[in-house]
């Protein structure tokens, strides 16, 4: 209750959690650009506040960093302990980047960008850079989650197809 929804039609909300049980979410009633840290006990504590929204916040596998989209089309990482954020992928001319998900090892992010026209899947080291395209398809895709497997990893993504709606796909380490 009171969690900010991404699409009110679907009821989808941006929430993330760590293996230690910490929940990260945005509340409808807070000012734009506020991220809250909610432990198992105690009140929610604001850990980042800025003009403009922080969208699609995701905790790193170790729970020490948060990747999110800012209101200017950039991808950022917030160091939770220090309260300092930095741009990992900068907005391009006439393009945006967003919806980052962490690799299982915490060293890379998958994200979507419309720099090539459609929203395609890209990957970038957490240190930053341009990112490399993972693949593109006819319709727009954005990452959903990235998990380790016995043979590597799988990236789940969603794709919007005008005929079938939102579909889910998987891509492995070989593309």
C-alpha positions in Angstrom: 0.0 0.0 0.0 1.3 3.5 -0.9 4.1 2.1 -3.2 4.6 4.2 -6.4 3.4 2.3 -9.5 5.2 2.3 -12.8 2.0 1.5 -14.8 -1.2 1.8 -13.0 -2.9 -0.4 -15.6 -0.7 -3.4 -14.7 -0.2 -2.7 -11.0 3.6 -3.0 -11.6 5.7 -1.2 -9.0 9.5 -0.6 -8.8 10.7 -2.5 -5.8 14.0 -4.2 -5.1 15.3 -6.4 -2.3 18.6 -7.8 -1.1 19.4 -11.3 0.0 19.7 -9.9 3.6 16.0 -8.9 3.6 16.3 -5.2 2.9 13.5 -3.7 0.8 13.9 -0.6 -1.5 10.9 1.2 -2.9 9.4 4.6 -3.7 6.3 5.8 -2.0 3.6 7.7 -3.8 3.4 10.3 -1.1 7.1 11.3 -1.2 8.6 14.0 -3.3 10.1 13.0 -6.6 13.6 11.7 -6.4 13.5 10.2 -2.9 14.8 6.6 -2.3 13.9 4.9 1.0 15.9 2.3 2.9 13.6 -0.1 4.8 15.1 -2.7 7.0 13.2 -5.5 8.7 12.5 -3.2 11.7 12.2 0.5 12.2 11.0 3.3 10.0 11.9 3.8 6.3 14.9 6.1 6.0 15.4 8.5 3.0 18.9 7.7 1.6 18.8 9.8 -1.6 16.9 12.9 -2.5 17.1 15.0 -5.6 15.0 17.0 -8.1 13.4 14.7 -10.6 12.5 11.0 -10.1 14.7 8.1 -9.4 13.2 5.3 -11.5 13.7 1.5 -11.6 16.0 1.3 -8.6 17.7 -2.0 -8.2 20.0 -3.1 -5.3 23.4 -4.7 -6.1 23.9 -8.3 -5.2 25.9 -7.3 -2.1 23.3 -4.7 -1.1 25.8 -1.8 -1.0 24.8 0.0 -4.2 21.7 1.0 -6.1 21.4 1.4 -9.8 18.6 3.7 -11.1 17.5 6.0 -13.9 17.5 9.7 -13.3 15.1 12.2 -14.9 17.6 13.2 -17.5 18.0 9.8 -19.3 21.2 8.7 -17.5 21.9 5.5 -15.5 23.4 6.2 -12.0 24.8 4.1 -9.2 24.4 5.2 -5.6 26.9 4.1 -3.0 24.5 3.5 -0.1 27.1 3.8 2.7 28.6 7.1 1.5 25.4 8.6 0.0 27.2 9.5 -3.2 25.9 8.8 -6.7 27.6 8.8 -10.1 26.6 8.5 -13.7 27.4 5.1 -15.3 25.8 5.6 -18.7 25.3 9.2 -19.9 22.3 10.1 -22.0 23.2 10.4 -25.7 22.1 12.9 -28.2 18.4 12.1 -28.8 18.5 9.0 -26.8 17.9 7.7 -23.2 19.0 4.7 -21.2 17.2 3.0 -18.4 16.0 0.0 -16.4 19.4 -1.4 -15.3 19.7 -4.8 -13.7 22.8 -6.2 -12.0 24.8 -9.1 -13.2 25.0 -11.9 -10.6 28.7 -11.0 -9.9 27.8 -7.3 -9.4 30.4 -6.2 -11.9 28.1 -5.3 -14.9 24.7 -3.9 -15.6 22.3 -4.8 -18.3 20.1 -1.9 -19.5 17.9 -0.8 -22.3 18.6 2.2 -24.5 16.9 3.7 -27.6 20.2 5.0 -29.0 19.6 2.8 -32.1 16.0 3.7 -32.6 14.3 0.8 -30.8 14.8 0.1 -27.1 17.5 -2.6 -27.3 19.5 -4.5 -24.6 23.0 -3.3 -23.7 25.7 -4.2 -21.1 28.1 -1.9 -19.3 30.8 -2.4 -16.5 29.8 -0.7 -13.3 32.8 1.5 -13.7 30.9 3.1 -16.6 31.3 3.6 -20.3 29.3 3.5 -23.5 28.1 0.0 -23.1 27.9 -2.7 -25.8 24.8 -3.9 -27.4 23.8 -7.4 -26.3 21.2 -7.8 -29.1 18.2 -6.2 -30.7 15.0 -7.5 -32.1 12.0 -6.1 -34.0 10.3 -4.7 -30.9 11.4 -2.8 -27.8 13.1 -4.8 -25.0 14.1 -4.0 -21.4 15.9 -6.2 -18.9 14.0 -7.8 -16.0 16.5 -9.9 -14.0 19.9 -11.5 -14.4 20.6 -14.8 -12.6 23.6 -17.1 -12.3 23.2 -20.7 -13.7 25.5 -23.7 -13.4 26.9 -22.9 -16.9 27.0 -19.1 -16.8 24.0 -16.7 -16.5 20.6 -15.9 -18.0 19.2 -12.5 -18.6 15.4 -12.3 -18.5 13.9 -9.4 -20.5 10.5 -8.2 -21.4 9.5 -7.2 -24.9 6.5 -5.2 -26.0 4.9 -6.7 -29.1 1.9 -4.7 -30.3 0.1 -8.0 -31.2 0.8 -10.1 -28.1 1.5 -7.4 -25.5 4.4 -7.9 -23.0 6.3 -11.0 -23.6 9.2 -12.5 -21.6 12.4 -13.8 -23.2 15.8 -15.2 -22.1 19.2 -14.6 -23.4 22.3 -16.6 -22.3 26.0 -15.6 -22.1 26.4 -16.5 -25.8 23.6 -14.1 -26.9 
